[in-house]
Amino acid sequence: MYEYELQQARSAELRRRADGERQAREAVRGRRAARREAAERATAERSEGGAGSESHTRLLRRFRFARPA
């Protein structure tokens, strides 16, 4: 009887761990989907030529500090 209860406890613990890992994967998947959706929305707004249509990449092309001559 003791082994049966131990097996039941182990099984329940494994199920709890699996549920936790599944929830973590779903959360990550949801965050990725939201990030992707936001990026697509921003791209669509930029392509429409709405307010703020200028890309931020222009600033990244310049040197951060002045270079000596």
Number of C-alpha atoms within 10 A of each C-alpha: 6 7 8 9 10 11 12 12 12 12 12 12 12 12 12 12 12 12 12 12 12 12 12 12 12 12 12 12 12 12 12 12 12 12 12 12 12 12 12 12 12 14 13 13 14 15 11 10 10 10 8 10 14 11 9 9 8 8 9 8 8 9 8 8 6 7 6 4 3
